[in-house]
C-alpha cells in the first residue's frame, strides 16, 4: 500500500475511549509487553531475597520512546501484590517505592502528549513460592505441568510447579485479592496513569477462574460458564468503584491456550462474561481481545487441533460474537498484526483499534513507520525478557527510521534494519 493511502487509513483517525474522557488521535496502540527490566528494591542476601522490582529512568525512556501525540500505551503487566508476582524484573503497584518509580514514566508519556494505562497482572498458579515468597493461589488446586524455565533466587535451576502447588482461594481470600487489585488501581491513578487494564487472559488468575480445566469449584465461583465468570465480574465491579468505571478496561484471550489454559465451553463462557460486563459496567473504557488463532507458543496446527476438539471450525472462528455483545464499547484486537495485514481492519468495523507488540519492541516509532510506509526493524526474540546486565540492550537502543536513514541504518556496528517478515511467527 502506498504511503499516501496508508496515511488516510482509518487506523490514523481519532477514537474516543474512557466513556468520552479521552480522545486518541490514532488507533495504533502499544500492547502490554513484559520486559523484565525493572530494578530490585534491595540486594539479595542468603535467606532474604529481593521480591520487589521498581521502574526507573530507563523504563521511563522506553515508554517515552514509544509515545506519540494522542497515542495510547498499555504498560507491561504490573503485580498488585507479592502474591501475584510471577518472575524477576517485573514491577508492582503495592509498595511506596512503586509510586516514585512509576511517576516519571507517566510524566514522560504525558510530556509527549500520550496516554498510558497500567495493566494489572496477577500470575495465580503460574508463579511459585520460590519466586514470590508467597504461596501461589488459584481457584482450585490444579498445579501447572513442568517448570517455568526460569531460575528463582537462591536456586540453581528451575523448580517444578508440582512441587509448589497453589492453594485454593477461600471466599475471604478472593475478597482480599480483589482488594489488592483495587489498592493497586488507586496507586496507579495516584502515580499518573490514565486508567487501568486487568489482564484477564493468557492463563493468569482471572482466566484461571474462567477456564474449566483450572476451575474445579462447586460453589458460586465454578461449575458453569456463568459461575466461572463471577470472580472477574466482581473484580471489575470493585475496580469501577475504586477508580471509576470509565477508567477501567480488561484484556481477554477467549480462545487462548497459553499457560495451559485448556478449558472448554469457550463461546458460552466468554459470551456470558461480556454480557455481564456490558450490563453491569456499560461505561468501561474498552475491551481488548486476543485473536482466536494467535498463540504464544503453540503452532497453528496445534491450535487448530484444540479448536476442533471443542467442536468449532478453525477456519471460520472469529470474535464477532463478542463484538456484537459489547456494542458501542471500544474493542481492541491483538495478536499477529504487522505492517502488511493491519490495513482496512478498522474500516471493516470489526475492531476500533489495533495493538502491536513484538514489532513495537524494535520499532519505537512504529506508528510513524506505518503511516509513512517505512520498513520495520526486525525484533530480537532473545532480548524480549530480562533481567539482563545490560538492560538497555534490545530495549531502548533501537533507532527510529529517521535516525537509521541519517546514520546509514547502523548503530554500534550492528545493522538493525531488516526486511519485515511476512510469514506469521509464533512468539515464545
N, C-alpha and C positions, 0 to 999 in steps of 0.2 A: 504494500500500500504506500502510495506517495506521501511525503511528509505533509503536504498541504491538506490531503484528505484525512490524514491522521489527526491533524490539529483541529479538524472540525468534528471529529468523532464525539459522541455524547459522553464518552469517558472523561472529557475535559469540560463538562458543563457543571453548574452548581448543583448541590444536593443538600437538602435540609434534613438534619438529624436532631436527636435530643428534643423531640417534640417541638421543633422550631427554634430552639435556643441557639443552635449552631448551624451556620450555612457554610458548607465546604465549597471551595472554588473548583474542585475537580474530584474525581471518584477513584483515583489511584491511591490505595491505602497500604501502608506498611503492615504486613501481617505480624502477629506476635511470634517472636523468634528467640528461643532460649540460646544464649551465647556463652554463659558461664564466665563472665569477665569481671565480676564484682570482687571487691577486696574483703579479706577476713577481718572481722572486728577485733580479734585477738590472735596471738600466736598460739600454735598448737604446742601443748605440753603433754607428756605422758599422763594419761588418765583425765586430761582436761583439754579436749579437742575443740577447736572452733566450730560452731554450728551456725553462726550468723554472718551473712555476707552483705556488704553495703556498696552501693554505686558511688562512683567518684567522678572526677572531671573527664576521664577517658570515656566513661559511659555517657556523660553529657555530650561530649564531642560526637560520639557515634550517632545518637539520636538527632543532634543538630544537623549533621551532615545529610541526613535523610529527610529533613524537614523542608517543606515548600510552603509558600504563602497560601493559606487556606486549605492546606492538606491535613490529613488525619494519620496519626501513628498509633498503633496499639503496642504497648510495651511487651517485653518478654514476660513470661509467667512469674508472678510475684507471690511468694508464700504468705498466707495470712497468719501463720503460726509456725513454731518449731515443728510441731507435729505434722504439718503439711509439707515440709521442705523435703524434696526428693534427691538433691545432689549438691555437690560443692560448687561454689561460684554463683549460685542462684540467689537473687536478692529477696528481701522480705518487706513487709509493712506491719511490723509488730514491736519494734524496738525504737527508742528515741533517736538512735543514730540513723535510722532509715529516713526520718523526716529531713535531717540535714543532708543526707545523701541524695534524696530524690528532688529536693527543691531546685538545685542547679540544673537538673535535667529538664524539668518542666519550664524553668525560666528560659533555658536555651531554645526550646521549641517555640515558646511564645514570642521570644525576641525576633524570630523569623516569620511570625505570623501563622504558625501552625497550631494544631490541636493534638493532644495526647491523652489516651485512655490507659488506665492501669489494668492489666489483666490479672485477676486474682486466681491463683492456681493452687489447688490442694492435691497433693500426689496420692493420698489414700494408700491403697495396698501396693502401689508401685514404688514406695520407698520402704526402708527398713530401719530398725533402731540404730544399727551402726552408722548410718548416715545422719539421721536427725537427732539422735539421742533420746528419742521418744518411741514408744510402741506405735507401730503403724496401725491405722484404723481403716475399717471398711464396713459396708452394710452387712456383710457376712464373713465368716472365717473361711475364705477361699484364697489361699496364697497364690501368687504368681508362680509360673513354672520357670525353672532355670535361674539365671542371675542377671543382674543389670549390666554386666560387663565393665562396671566401674568399681574402683577400689575405695572403700570407706577409710576415713582417717584411723590410723592405728592398726590397719590390716595389711597383709602382704599381697592379698589378691581379692577378687570379687567374692561375695558371700551369696549363698543360695537363699532365695526367697523362702523356701520351705523351712529353713532353719530359723526364720524370723517371721512367723505368720502374723497376719493382722488380728487385732481384737475386734469383735463385733460392736458397733456403736450402739450404746443404750439410748433410750429416748432422751435422757438428760444430756448425754454426750452429744447427741445430734443438736440439741438446743445450744450447747456451748460452742459447738463447731460453727453454727450459723452466727453466733455472737462474734466469734473470731473473724469471720468474713466481714461482718458489719463494722467492727472496730478498724479493720484494715481499710475498708472503704472510706471511713471517716478520715483516717490518716492520709489516704490518697488525695482526697479533696483538700485537706489542710496543706499537703505538700504541693498543691498546684495542678494536679491532674484535672482534666475537664470532665471526666467520667470514669466509670469502672466497667470492665467486661469480665464476666465469670467464664472461666474455662470449663465448659460443660461437655467437652469431648475428649477424644484421644485416650479413653480408658482411665481418666483420672476420677477423683472421688464422685463428682456428680454423675458421671456416666456409669460408674460402678453401681449406683443405685438404679439407673435406667436399664442396665443390662441383666438379662435373666440368668446368665451364667455366673455372675458375681453377686447378685442379689437373691438370696435364698430365703428371705424373711417371709414370715406368715402373718405379720402384724399389718398395720395400716401403711407401712412403707414398702411392702412387697407382695408378690403373689399374683398380680395382674398388671397390665400396662398402666392403668390409671393409678394404682397404688405405688408402682415403682417411680412414678413422676412426682410423688408427694414431696420428697426431700428437696428437689430442685425448685419446685413451686414455692415452698416455704422459704427457701434461701433467697429467691428473687424478691419475694414479698418483704422479707426482712431488710434486704438491701434498699428497696424502694423507700421504706420507712426511714432508714438511716441517712440516706443521702439524696433522696428524691428520685422518683420513678424515671423521669426524663434523663437522669444521669446514669442509668443502668443499662447494660447490654449483656448478651450471652453468646457464646460460641458453641456450636453443636456439630457433631460428626455422626449423622443419623445412620450411616452405613459403614462406619469405621471399624477396623479390626485391631488398631494399634493398642499395645499393652494388653493383648489377649482379651479384648472385648469381643466375645463370641455369642452374645445374646441373640435371641430370636424375636419375633413379633416387632420387627423394626418399624414398619409403617404404622402399626397400631400404637406403639409406644410413643414415637416422636410426634405423631399427629395429635395424640392425646395431650402431650406436653405443650405443644404450640397452641392448641385450643385453649388450654388453661391459662397460659401466659397472655394470650391475646384478650381473653375475657377479664382476667383479674388485673392485668397491667397493660392497658392499651396504649400507654404513653412511653413504653420502652424506647430507648434511643435507637436501637437497631438489633437485628438478629443476624449473626454471622454463621454461615453454613459451609461445611467442607464437602466438596463434590463426591458423589457416590462411588465412583470408580477409583478415585485417588486414594493412595495408601502410602504410609510412611515407609514400610519395609517389605511389604508383600508385592509380588509381581501381579500384573493384570490377570494372568491365568489363575493364580491362587485366589485373587479377589473375586473373579467371575465364578469360580467353583463354589465359593462360600455363598455368594448372592443366589446362585442357582439352588443351593441346598435349602434356602428359605422359600423356595417356590416362586422366585422372581426372575425376570428376564434381564440379564446384564446389559443387553443391547438397547433396552428401552427404559431402563430405570433412570429416574431424574428426581429433582426436588420440587417439581411444580406443585405437588400436593401440599407442601408446607408453605410455598409462596402464596397459594390460594387462601390458606388458613390465616396467614399473617396479614393479608390485605395491604393496608397503607403503611404498615410498619416497614421501615427501610430494611432490605435484605441484602447482605453482602455474600460474596462467593469467594472461596479459597480452594486451592488445590490444582496445581498443574498449569496455571496461567503463565504465559510468556509473551514475547513481542510479536508472535505470529498468530495467536488464537484469541486475543482479547478484543478484537475489533468487532463492533456491531453487537456485542453482548448486552450492553446497557439498552441499546435501541430495541432489542428483542423484548424487553420488559421482564425478562427472567430475573434479573438482579439490578440493584441500584448502584452497586459499587463492586470493585474487584480488588481482592487482596493479593499482593505479591510478596513472596517470602524469600526463597533461596536466591533469586536474582537480585533482590534488594540488598543482600549481604555484600555483593561485589559491585553493585551499581548504586552508589549513594544518590546519584541524580537520575534514578530510574524513570521518574515521571517525565523529565526533560528529554531523556533518550527516546521514550515512547513518542512524545509529541513531535520531535524533530527527525524521527526515523534513523536514529543512531544505533549502531550495533551494540549489543550487550556485551559486557565483560563477563566471561565465564566464572562462576563461583568456584571456590576451593573447598570441597567437601571435608577435607581433613582439618580445616580451620573453623568449622562450624562451632564446635563445642570445646570450651576450655575445661578447667583452667590451664593457662599456658604461662611460662616465664615471661615471654614477650607478648604481652596482652594485646598490643596494638596490631600485631602481625595478622593479616587476614580479618581485621576488624575495622580499624579507622585509617588504614593506609591505601585504600583504593582511590583512584583518581576519577574525576568527572570526565566526560568526553571532551570538554573544552581543554582541560589540563592535559589530557592524553594527546590531543592534537598539538598543543603548544610544546610539549616535551617529546615529541616523536613517538608517542604511545608507549613510553617506557618509564619505569620508576625503580630506582635502586638496582638497575641492571636486570630487572625481571620484566619480561613482556607480559603485561596484564591483559591487553585486549585480545580476544579471540572471537572467531565467528560464533554466533549463537548456535546452540544445539537444537535442532528441530525435533528430534525424537523426544518423547516424554521420558524423563529419568525418574526413578523412584528414590526418594530421599531416605537416608538412614538416620 
